[in-house]
Amino acid sequence: MKKYLNIIVIGILAMTFLSCKKESFNYPPGTVGISKITYFPIITMKGEKYFIVAKGGTFTDPGATAKVGTDDSPVVVSGSVNTSVAGVYAVTYSAENADGFSATATRQVIVYDTQPDAAARDFSGKYLRASNSVASNWKKIGPGVYLVANPGGAPGADGIIVVAVNPTGSVISIPPQNTDSGAWASKDESYNLAGNTYSWVVVNAGYGPALRVFVKQI
């Protein structure tokens, strides 16, 4: 009986030793255990995300770089800019890794055609939508060119940013544009300079046809 007990004790000690043995983490490059590591592309745009150029001017694309892990990756550029026509143009940079995973980044190029009266004006500020008191913020970034955060005055939509323009007088609009949050435009726009209010219908797949009225906070 003592012999069998000794055998059992030795077996338990052997199992304990094996279970305490440290696992080797010296995996082949690009793996963890039996799993392969996938590095997703990371794109870095050179220059500004919003590039402003006067109608008839010159646009030179600053370009972008891409990395997959520590390795450089080719960048594919799509989209074109016509500086003879005012508008908002999208230049998109994309890259793909060996496993087919891709990433994109988009630059907005604004070609403006702004008259002196509008160029001297500044609509920047905080506006509250009349129906729900949700804020929309305007920031001037060029002559008659603005970035508008939460253009529809919708709760929880502060991260949505579009380009709006004021080409002359009190005329405002969201020119047709493609952004990270989809396609945008506006219609039925008006700005009341005396009352510091404006209204427009936001044209986007996530918004209805209601006229949205905003009041500037002085």
GROMACS elastic network, one bead per residue, 0.5 to 0.9 nm:
[ bonds ]
;  ai    aj funct       b0    kb
    1     4     6  0.52930   500
    1     5     6  0.63875   500
    1     6     6  0.88185   500
    2     5     6  0.50592   500
    2     6     6  0.62817   500
    2     7     6  0.87666   500
    3     6     6  0.52219   500
    3     7     6  0.64372   500
    3     8     6  0.88542   500
    4     7     6  0.50696   500
    4     8     6  0.63005   500
    4     9     6  0.87041   500
    5     8     6  0.51102   500
    5     9     6  0.61870   500
    5    10     6  0.86111   500
    6     9     6  0.51278   500
    6    10     6  0.61452   500
    6    11     6  0.85701   500
    7    10     6  0.51783   500
    7    11     6  0.61872   500
    7    12     6  0.87182   500
    8    11     6  0.50644   500
    8    12     6  0.62243   500
    8    13     6  0.86523   500
    9    12     6  0.51448   500
    9    13     6  0.61969   500
    9    14     6  0.86252   500
   10    13     6  0.51200   500
   10    14     6  0.61688   500
   10    15     6  0.86914   500
   11    14     6  0.50872   500
   11    15     6  0.62290   500
   11    16     6  0.85853   500
   12    15     6  0.51648   500
   12    16     6  0.61259   500
   12    17     6  0.86234   500
   13    16     6  0.50432   500
   13    17     6  0.61736   500
   13    18     6  0.86733   500
   14    17     6  0.51186   500
   14    18     6  0.62482   500
   14    19     6  0.86255   500
   15    18     6  0.51306   500
   15    19     6  0.60834   500
   15    20     6  0.85917   500
   16    19     6  0.51605   500
   16    20     6  0.61921   500
   16    21     6  0.87129   500
   17    20     6  0.52322   500
   17    21     6  0.63267   500
   18    21     6  0.52098   500
   18    22     6  0.87571   500
   19    22     6  0.81588   500
   20    23     6  0.89059   500
   24    27     6  0.77540   500
   25    32     6  0.79873   500
   25    33     6  0.78722   500
   26    29     6  0.88961   500
   26    32     6  0.89330   500
   27    30     6  0.81298   500
   27    31     6  0.61918   500
   27    32     6  0.60499   500
   27    33     6  0.63682   500
   27    34     6  0.89043   500
   28    31     6  0.58377   500
   28    32     6  0.78092   500
   28    33     6  0.85678   500
   29    32     6  0.84097   500
   29    37     6  0.88573   500
   30    35     6  0.86865   500
   30    36     6  0.59825   500
   30    37     6  0.52201   500
   30    38     6  0.78158   500
   31    34     6  0.67286   500
   31    35     6  0.55108   500
   31    37     6  0.52351   500
   31    38     6  0.88603   500
   32    35     6  0.51685   500
   32    36     6  0.63404   500
   32    37     6  0.68562   500
   33    36     6  0.80787   500
   38    68     6  0.89288   500
   38    69     6  0.86375   500
   38    97     6  0.83962   500
   38    98     6  0.87316   500
   38    99     6  0.74990   500
   38   101     6  0.89217   500
   39    42     6  0.89442   500
   39    67     6  0.90000   500
   39    68     6  0.56347   500
   39    69     6  0.53659   500
   39    97     6  0.74040   500
   39   101     6  0.88603   500
   40    67     6  0.83229   500
   40    68     6  0.58758   500
   40    69     6  0.72856   500
   40    96     6  0.78590   500
   40    97     6  0.64870   500
   40    99     6  0.89970   500
   40   101     6  0.64823   500
   40   102     6  0.71636   500
   40   103     6  0.76650   500
   41    66     6  0.64270   500
   41    67     6  0.55871   500
   41    69     6  0.74633   500
   41    73     6  0.77552   500
   41    94     6  0.88455   500
   41    95     6  0.62721   500
   41    96     6  0.61775   500
   41    97     6  0.61992   500
   41   101     6  0.75187   500
   41   102     6  0.63298   500
   41   103     6  0.58271   500
   41   104     6  0.87826   500
   42    65     6  0.83467   500
   42    66     6  0.54612   500
   42    67     6  0.52888   500
   42    68     6  0.65174   500
   42    69     6  0.83448   500
   42    95     6  0.79941   500
   42   102     6  0.89808   500
   42   103     6  0.67895   500
   42   104     6  0.84823   500
   43    64     6  0.68181   500
   43    65     6  0.57332   500
   43    67     6  0.66237   500
   43    75     6  0.83352   500
   43    93     6  0.77112   500
   43    94     6  0.75198   500
   43    95     6  0.73649   500
   43   103     6  0.70768   500
   43   104     6  0.69501   500
   43   105     6  0.66693   500
   44    63     6  0.89487   500
   44    64     6  0.55361   500
   44    65     6  0.53146   500
   44    66     6  0.62094   500
   44    67     6  0.84732   500
   44   105     6  0.79076   500
   45    48     6  0.75796   500
   45    49     6  0.74488   500
   45    62     6  0.77936   500
   45    63     6  0.63111   500
   45    65     6  0.64828   500
   45    66     6  0.87087   500
   45    93     6  0.82132   500
   45   105     6  0.74196   500
   45   106     6  0.84363   500
   45   107     6  0.80297   500
   46    49     6  0.84087   500
   46    61     6  0.88056   500
   46    62     6  0.54596   500
   46    63     6  0.56529   500
   46    64     6  0.52309   500
   46    65     6  0.76544   500
   47    50     6  0.87272   500
   47    51     6  0.82733   500
   47    61     6  0.88151   500
   47    62     6  0.59286   500
   47    63     6  0.79165   500
   47    64     6  0.86095   500
   48    51     6  0.60671   500
   48    62     6  0.85821   500
   48   107     6  0.76821   500
   48   108     6  0.89784   500
   49   106     6  0.73562   500
   49   108     6  0.62012   500
   49   109     6  0.82237   500
   50   107     6  0.60479   500
   50   109     6  0.58909   500
   50   110     6  0.72474   500
   50   141     6  0.87858   500
   51    59     6  0.85350   500
   51   107     6  0.73990   500
   51   108     6  0.62288   500
   51   110     6  0.61104   500
   51   111     6  0.85592   500
   52    59     6  0.86626   500
   52   108     6  0.85185   500
   52   109     6  0.59304   500
   52   111     6  0.61647   500
   52   112     6  0.74067   500
   52   141     6  0.82236   500
   52   142     6  0.69474   500
   52   145     6  0.84364   500
   53    56     6  0.82861   500
   53    57     6  0.60796   500
   53    58     6  0.69720   500
   53    59     6  0.67700   500
   53    83     6  0.75525   500
   53   109     6  0.74896   500
   53   110     6  0.62456   500
   53   111     6  0.50483   500
   53   112     6  0.64898   500
   53   142     6  0.89424   500
   54    57     6  0.52574   500
   54    58     6  0.80541   500
   54    83     6  0.74711   500
   54    84     6  0.89557   500
   54    86     6  0.82119   500
   54   110     6  0.82279   500
   54   111     6  0.55008   500
   54   112     6  0.50973   500
   54   113     6  0.63602   500
   54   114     6  0.83748   500
   54   143     6  0.89107   500
   55    58     6  0.85080   500
   55    82     6  0.88511   500
   55    83     6  0.53535   500
   55    84     6  0.55099   500
   55    85     6  0.64836   500
   55    86     6  0.59954   500
   55   111     6  0.54983   500
   55   112     6  0.55378   500
   55   113     6  0.55276   500
   55   114     6  0.88193   500
   56    82     6  0.87764   500
   56    83     6  0.53158   500
   56    85     6  0.78687   500
   56    86     6  0.89684   500
   56   111     6  0.84973   500
   57    83     6  0.61249   500
   57    84     6  0.77518   500
   57   111     6  0.84271   500
   58    83     6  0.67445   500
   59    81     6  0.75699   500
   59    82     6  0.87594   500
   59    83     6  0.72727   500
   59   109     6  0.84403   500
   60    63     6  0.87559   500
   61    64     6  0.89335   500
   61    91     6  0.86924   500
   63    75     6  0.89288   500
   63    77     6  0.82936   500
   63    93     6  0.81309   500
   64    75     6  0.71960   500
   64    77     6  0.88143   500
   64    93     6  0.69468   500
   64   105     6  0.88355   500
   65    72     6  0.76725   500
   65    73     6  0.75923   500
   65    74     6  0.77716   500
   65    75     6  0.65323   500
   65    93     6  0.87234   500
   66    71     6  0.84940   500
   66    72     6  0.59267   500
   66    73     6  0.51822   500
   66    74     6  0.67176   500
   66    75     6  0.63235   500
   66    94     6  0.83032   500
   66    95     6  0.65980   500
   67    70     6  0.62171   500
   67    71     6  0.54899   500
   67    73     6  0.53218   500
   67    74     6  0.85377   500
   67    95     6  0.85264   500
   68    71     6  0.52949   500
   68    72     6  0.63331   500
   68    73     6  0.62009   500
   68    95     6  0.88883   500
   68    96     6  0.82996   500
   68    97     6  0.65253   500
   69    72     6  0.81699   500
   73    95     6  0.67477   500
   73    96     6  0.76283   500
   73    97     6  0.77637   500
   74    94     6  0.85067   500
   74    95     6  0.62844   500
   74    96     6  0.80484   500
   75    93     6  0.62331   500
   75    94     6  0.56119   500
   75    95     6  0.51328   500
   75    96     6  0.83569   500
   76    92     6  0.81112   500
   76    93     6  0.56276   500
   76    94     6  0.51900   500
   76    95     6  0.63468   500
   77    91     6  0.70099   500
   77    92     6  0.57238   500
   77    94     6  0.66265   500
   78    90     6  0.84341   500
   78    91     6  0.58917   500
   78    92     6  0.52324   500
   78    93     6  0.65931   500
   78    94     6  0.83097   500
   79    89     6  0.76109   500
   79    90     6  0.60157   500
   79    92     6  0.62738   500
   80    89     6  0.71218   500
   80    90     6  0.73581   500
   80    91     6  0.64818   500
   81    84     6  0.89393   500
   81    85     6  0.88765   500
   81    88     6  0.86133   500
   81    89     6  0.59102   500
   81    90     6  0.78023   500
   81    91     6  0.78553   500
   81   109     6  0.73465   500
   81   111     6  0.84595   500
   82    85     6  0.58489   500
   82    86     6  0.80186   500
   82    87     6  0.85844   500
   82    89     6  0.81638   500
   82   111     6  0.80742   500
   83    86     6  0.67951   500
   83    87     6  0.85319   500
   83   110     6  0.89014   500
   83   111     6  0.59713   500
   83   112     6  0.87107   500
   84   111     6  0.81571   500
   85   111     6  0.70681   500
   85   112     6  0.83902   500
   85   113     6  0.84823   500
   86   110     6  0.74841   500
   86   112     6  0.51590   500
   86   113     6  0.59310   500
   87   109     6  0.82288   500
   87   110     6  0.59295   500
   87   111     6  0.52729   500
   87   112     6  0.66739   500
   87   113     6  0.87459   500
   87   175     6  0.63500   500
   87   176     6  0.75934   500
   87   177     6  0.81989   500
   88   108     6  0.64938   500
   88   109     6  0.56945   500
   88   111     6  0.63257   500
   88   112     6  0.84920   500
   88   163     6  0.76711   500
   88   175     6  0.65527   500
   88   176     6  0.69287   500
   88   177     6  0.57271   500
   88   178     6  0.83687   500
   89   107     6  0.82035   500
   89   108     6  0.57031   500
   89   110     6  0.63243   500
   89   111     6  0.78725   500
   89   176     6  0.89113   500
   89   177     6  0.67911   500
   89   178     6  0.78937   500
   90   106     6  0.63596   500
   90   107     6  0.57528   500
   90   109     6  0.62126   500
   90   110     6  0.88618   500
   90   177     6  0.74327   500
   90   178     6  0.65811   500
   90   179     6  0.77354   500
   91   105     6  0.84699   500
   91   106     6  0.56200   500
   91   107     6  0.51664   500
   91   108     6  0.65176   500
   91   109     6  0.73725   500
   92   104     6  0.67344   500
   92   105     6  0.57440   500
   92   107     6  0.63581   500
   92   108     6  0.88253   500
   93   103     6  0.83142   500
   93   104     6  0.54601   500
   93   105     6  0.52681   500
   93   106     6  0.62324   500
   93   107     6  0.82871   500
   94   102     6  0.69620   500
   94   103     6  0.56118   500
   94   105     6  0.66007   500
   94   106     6  0.88078   500
   95   101     6  0.84960   500
   95   102     6  0.55629   500
   95   103     6  0.56016   500
   95   104     6  0.66741   500
   96    99     6  0.79375   500
   96   100     6  0.59074   500
   96   101     6  0.55171   500
   96   103     6  0.65400   500
   97   100     6  0.54791   500
   97   101     6  0.55494   500
   97   102     6  0.64554   500
   97   103     6  0.89915   500
   98   101     6  0.75080   500
   99   102     6  0.89206   500
  105   180     6  0.84922   500
  106   179     6  0.75180   500
  106   180     6  0.75333   500
  107   179     6  0.88322   500
  108   163     6  0.86729   500
  108   177     6  0.85070   500
  108   178     6  0.85097   500
  108   179     6  0.79254   500
  110   145     6  0.80631   500
  110   163     6  0.81543   500
  112   142     6  0.85985   500
  112   143     6  0.76495   500
  112   144     6  0.75698   500
  112   145     6  0.73055   500
  112   165     6  0.79601   500
  112   167     6  0.75805   500
  113   143     6  0.86017   500
  113   144     6  0.83043   500
  113   167     6  0.61435   500
  113   168     6  0.88359   500
  114   117     6  0.82746   500
  114   118     6  0.64125   500
  114   119     6  0.60575   500
  114   143     6  0.64111   500
  114   144     6  0.58761   500
  114   145     6  0.85392   500
  114   165     6  0.85443   500
  114   166     6  0.71128   500
  114   168     6  0.61346   500
  115   118     6  0.55915   500
  115   119     6  0.61068   500
  115   120     6  0.88435   500
  115   143     6  0.86241   500
  115   144     6  0.82577   500
  115   166     6  0.88845   500
  115   167     6  0.60031   500
  115   168     6  0.52711   500
  115   169     6  0.80808   500
  116   120     6  0.62093   500
  116   121     6  0.87469   500
  116   143     6  0.85842   500
  116   167     6  0.89457   500
  116   168     6  0.76738   500
  117   120     6  0.56188   500
  117   121     6  0.67257   500
  117   167     6  0.88162   500
  117   168     6  0.63817   500
  117   169     6  0.62242   500
  118   121     6  0.51198   500
  118   122     6  0.79915   500
  118   143     6  0.73869   500
  118   144     6  0.57983   500
  118   166     6  0.62147   500
  118   167     6  0.60898   500
  118   169     6  0.55914   500
  118   170     6  0.74264   500
  118   171     6  0.86717   500
  119   122     6  0.78586   500
  119   142     6  0.80596   500
  119   144     6  0.50861   500
  119   145     6  0.85595   500
  119   166     6  0.80508   500
  119   167     6  0.77600   500
  119   168     6  0.79068   500
  120   143     6  0.73860   500
  120   144     6  0.80649   500
  121   143     6  0.84272   500
  121   144     6  0.75222   500
  121   166     6  0.89204   500
  121   169     6  0.89282   500
  122   125     6  0.87145   500
  122   139     6  0.86898   500
  122   140     6  0.67597   500
  122   143     6  0.88793   500
  122   144     6  0.78008   500
  123   138     6  0.68405   500
  123   139     6  0.76819   500
  123   140     6  0.72048   500
  123   144     6  0.87641   500
  123   146     6  0.81870   500
  123   166     6  0.88240   500
  123   196     6  0.89983   500
  124   137     6  0.73767   500
  124   140     6  0.57054   500
  124   146     6  0.76798   500
  124   147     6  0.89958   500
  125   136     6  0.85043   500
  125   137     6  0.57656   500
  125   138     6  0.52539   500
  125   139     6  0.67610   500
  125   216     6  0.69548   500
  125   217     6  0.73197   500
  125   218     6  0.82694   500
  126   135     6  0.64950   500
  126   136     6  0.59840   500
  126   138     6  0.64892   500
  126   215     6  0.84037   500
  126   216     6  0.58773   500
  126   217     6  0.57046   500
  126   218     6  0.82221   500
  127   133     6  0.86395   500
  127   134     6  0.82132   500
  127   135     6  0.55082   500
  127   136     6  0.51723   500
  127   137     6  0.60965   500
  127   138     6  0.79126   500
  127   153     6  0.89105   500
  127   197     6  0.81286   500
  127   198     6  0.89948   500
  127   214     6  0.56621   500
  127   215     6  0.51079   500
  127   217     6  0.56991   500
  128   131     6  0.86675   500
  128   132     6  0.78782   500
  128   134     6  0.53614   500
  128   136     6  0.61844   500
  128   137     6  0.86452   500
  128   153     6  0.74756   500
  128   213     6  0.83718   500
  128   214     6  0.52374   500
  128   215     6  0.52674   500
  128   216     6  0.64546   500
  128   217     6  0.71541   500
  129   132     6  0.58487   500
  129   134     6  0.54361   500
  129   135     6  0.63427   500
  129   136     6  0.73985   500
  129   152     6  0.83726   500
  129   153     6  0.57224   500
  129   154     6  0.86288   500
  129   212     6  0.69687   500
  129   213     6  0.56730   500
  129   215     6  0.63892   500
  130   133     6  0.57100   500
  130   134     6  0.81147   500
  130   212     6  0.78369   500
  130   213     6  0.56847   500
  130   214     6  0.55348   500
  130   215     6  0.65850   500
  131   134     6  0.82981   500
  131   212     6  0.81016   500
  131   213     6  0.76287   500
  131   214     6  0.85924   500
  132   135     6  0.89497   500
  132   153     6  0.80830   500
  132   154     6  0.84698   500
  132   155     6  0.86135   500
  133   153     6  0.81128   500
  133   214     6  0.86245   500
  134   150     6  0.88660   500
  134   153     6  0.54173   500
  134   154     6  0.65681   500
  134   155     6  0.63392   500
  134   156     6  0.89629   500
  135   149     6  0.86082   500
  135   150     6  0.73955   500
  135   153     6  0.60362   500
  135   154     6  0.83442   500
  135   155     6  0.86374   500
  135   158     6  0.82054   500
  135   214     6  0.85258   500
  136   148     6  0.68590   500
  136   149     6  0.56006   500
  136   150     6  0.51086   500
  136   151     6  0.60115   500
  136   152     6  0.76250   500
  136   153     6  0.57166   500
  136   154     6  0.87447   500
  136   158     6  0.76254   500
  136   214     6  0.80497   500
  137   147     6  0.80693   500
  137   148     6  0.56034   500
  137   149     6  0.51771   500
  137   150     6  0.71105   500
  137   151     6  0.80385   500
  137   158     6  0.87578   500
  138   146     6  0.62360   500
  138   147     6  0.57528   500
  138   149     6  0.65949   500
  138   151     6  0.89541   500
  138   164     6  0.87468   500
  139   145     6  0.84579   500
  139   146     6  0.52688   500
  139   147     6  0.51708   500
  139   148     6  0.65087   500
  139   149     6  0.84906   500
  140   143     6  0.77324   500
  140   144     6  0.73664   500
  140   145     6  0.58584   500
  140   147     6  0.64808   500
  140   148     6  0.88733   500
  141   144     6  0.81539   500
  141   145     6  0.57501   500
  141   146     6  0.55383   500
  141   147     6  0.69944   500
  142   146     6  0.70018   500
  143   146     6  0.85277   500
  143   165     6  0.87630   500
  143   166     6  0.83299   500
  143   167     6  0.84454   500
  144   164     6  0.83522   500
  144   165     6  0.54343   500
  144   167     6  0.57496   500
  144   168     6  0.79300   500
  144   172     6  0.89812   500
  145   163     6  0.71097   500
  145   164     6  0.61157   500
  145   166     6  0.64839   500
  145   167     6  0.82060   500
  146   162     6  0.82918   500
  146   163     6  0.56785   500
  146   164     6  0.51262   500
  146   165     6  0.60491   500
  146   166     6  0.81515   500
  147   161     6  0.64305   500
  147   162     6  0.57533   500
  147   164     6  0.62115   500
  147   165     6  0.87610   500
  148   151     6  0.58003   500
  148   160     6  0.82349   500
  148   161     6  0.54620   500
  148   162     6  0.53498   500
  148   163     6  0.61376   500
  148   164     6  0.65580   500
  149   152     6  0.87475   500
  149   153     6  0.87374   500
  149   157     6  0.80834   500
  149   158     6  0.57867   500
  149   159     6  0.66607   500
  149   160     6  0.56600   500
  149   162     6  0.66585   500
  149   163     6  0.89682   500
  150   153     6  0.54302   500
  150   154     6  0.67011   500
  150   155     6  0.86531   500
  150   156     6  0.85480   500
  150   157     6  0.53969   500
  150   159     6  0.67941   500
  150   160     6  0.52400   500
  150   161     6  0.61563   500
  150   162     6  0.80291   500
  151   154     6  0.79868   500
  151   157     6  0.85673   500
  151   158     6  0.86579   500
  151   160     6  0.74532   500
  151   161     6  0.71605   500
  151   162     6  0.70405   500
  151   174     6  0.89736   500
  151   202     6  0.73901   500
  152   157     6  0.81910   500
  152   200     6  0.87271   500
  152   201     6  0.81944   500
  152   202     6  0.61693   500
  152   207     6  0.77627   500
  152   212     6  0.70233   500
  153   156     6  0.89627   500
  153   157     6  0.74818   500
  153   158     6  0.84206   500
  153   212     6  0.77657   500
  153   213     6  0.89716   500
  153   214     6  0.81828   500
  154   157     6  0.56185   500
  154   158     6  0.80756   500
  155   158     6  0.77732   500
  156   159     6  0.79388   500
  157   160     6  0.56902   500
  157   161     6  0.89793   500
  158   161     6  0.76905   500
  160   180     6  0.85624   500
  160   181     6  0.67122   500
  161   179     6  0.83091   500
  161   181     6  0.83431   500
  162   174     6  0.73295   500
  162   177     6  0.80404   500
  162   179     6  0.74943   500
  162   184     6  0.75200   500
  162   185     6  0.88565   500
  163   173     6  0.88031   500
  163   174     6  0.61761   500
  163   175     6  0.72975   500
  163   177     6  0.80188   500
  164   172     6  0.69725   500
  164   173     6  0.55816   500
  164   175     6  0.65815   500
  165   171     6  0.81502   500
  165   172     6  0.55851   500
  165   173     6  0.56240   500
  165   174     6  0.64610   500
  165   175     6  0.73177   500
  166   169     6  0.74491   500
  166   170     6  0.68172   500
  166   171     6  0.55014   500
  166   173     6  0.69099   500
  167   170     6  0.82770   500
  167   171     6  0.65497   500
  167   172     6  0.71672   500
  167   173     6  0.88913   500
  168   171     6  0.58066   500
  168   172     6  0.82006   500
  169   172     6  0.86969   500
  170   190     6  0.74022   500
  170   191     6  0.56546   500
  170   192     6  0.73920   500
  170   193     6  0.70259   500
  171   189     6  0.76096   500
  171   190     6  0.65189   500
  171   191     6  0.66843   500
  172   189     6  0.63833   500
  172   190     6  0.66239   500
  172   191     6  0.69020   500
  172   198     6  0.87746   500
  172   200     6  0.89674   500
  173   185     6  0.76349   500
  173   186     6  0.59938   500
  173   187     6  0.71947   500
  173   188     6  0.87654   500
  173   189     6  0.62780   500
  173   190     6  0.84298   500
  173   200     6  0.79920   500
  174   177     6  0.79931   500
  174   184     6  0.72192   500
  174   186     6  0.51010   500
  174   187     6  0.80571   500
  174   189     6  0.89953   500
  174   202     6  0.82310   500
  174   203     6  0.89055   500
  175   184     6  0.76128   500
  175   185     6  0.53461   500
  175   186     6  0.69987   500
  176   183     6  0.72124   500
  176   184     6  0.56431   500
  176   186     6  0.76905   500
  176   203     6  0.89413   500
  177   182     6  0.83510   500
  177   183     6  0.56996   500
  177   184     6  0.54081   500
  177   185     6  0.66024   500
  178   181     6  0.78421   500
  178   182     6  0.56759   500
  178   184     6  0.63867   500
  179   182     6  0.51638   500
  179   183     6  0.61666   500
  179   184     6  0.76121   500
  180   183     6  0.84773   500
  181   184     6  0.85740   500
  182   204     6  0.74798   500
  182   205     6  0.79806   500
  183   203     6  0.81539   500
  183   204     6  0.61245   500
  183   205     6  0.77238   500
  184   202     6  0.74218   500
  184   203     6  0.56863   500
  184   204     6  0.51561   500
  184   205     6  0.83691   500
  185   201     6  0.86608   500
  185   202     6  0.63134   500
  185   204     6  0.68702   500
  186   189     6  0.71188   500
  186   200     6  0.64122   500
  186   201     6  0.55016   500
  186   203     6  0.50804   500
  186   204     6  0.83910   500
  187   200     6  0.59745   500
  187   201     6  0.52504   500
  187   202     6  0.68224   500
  187   203     6  0.72163   500
  188   199     6  0.76716   500
  188   200     6  0.53746   500
  188   201     6  0.60056   500
  188   211     6  0.77918   500
  189   198     6  0.74398   500
  189   199     6  0.56059   500
  189   201     6  0.69552   500
  189   211     6  0.88255   500
  190   197     6  0.85251   500
  190   198     6  0.55687   500
  190   199     6  0.55174   500
  190   200     6  0.66418   500
  191   195     6  0.86982   500
  191   196     6  0.73941   500
  191   197     6  0.59577   500
  191   199     6  0.66180   500
  191   200     6  0.89171   500
  192   195     6  0.54737   500
  192   196     6  0.56641   500
  192   197     6  0.52425   500
  192   198     6  0.58917   500
  192   199     6  0.87499   500
  193   196     6  0.50786   500
  193   197     6  0.69931   500
  193   198     6  0.84361   500
  194   197     6  0.80541   500
  195   198     6  0.86370   500
  195   215     6  0.79869   500
  195   216     6  0.84425   500
  196   214     6  0.86197   500
  196   215     6  0.62172   500
  196   216     6  0.54948   500
  196   217     6  0.84757   500
  196   218     6  0.88626   500
  197   213     6  0.71769   500
  197   214     6  0.55402   500
  197   216     6  0.59798   500
  198   212     6  0.83416   500
  198   213     6  0.58603   500
  198   214     6  0.54155   500
  198   215     6  0.67897   500
  198   216     6  0.84060   500
  199   211     6  0.65295   500
  199   212     6  0.53030   500
  199   214     6  0.61010   500
  199   215     6  0.89502   500
  200   210     6  0.84877   500
  200   211     6  0.54993   500
  200   212     6  0.54665   500
  200   213     6  0.68576   500
  200   214     6  0.88916   500
  201   207     6  0.89912   500
  201   208     6  0.83407   500
  201   209     6  0.61873   500
  201   210     6  0.60467   500
  201   212     6  0.60094   500
  201   213     6  0.89789   500
  202   207     6  0.67894   500
  202   208     6  0.77591   500
  202   209     6  0.72611   500
  202   210     6  0.79973   500
  202   211     6  0.77906   500
  202   212     6  0.77560   500
  203   206     6  0.85353   500
  203   207     6  0.68450   500
  203   208     6  0.78763   500
  203   209     6  0.75781   500
  204   207     6  0.54893   500
  204   208     6  0.79610   500
  205   208     6  0.79193   500
  207   210     6  0.83100   500
  208   211     6  0.89505   500
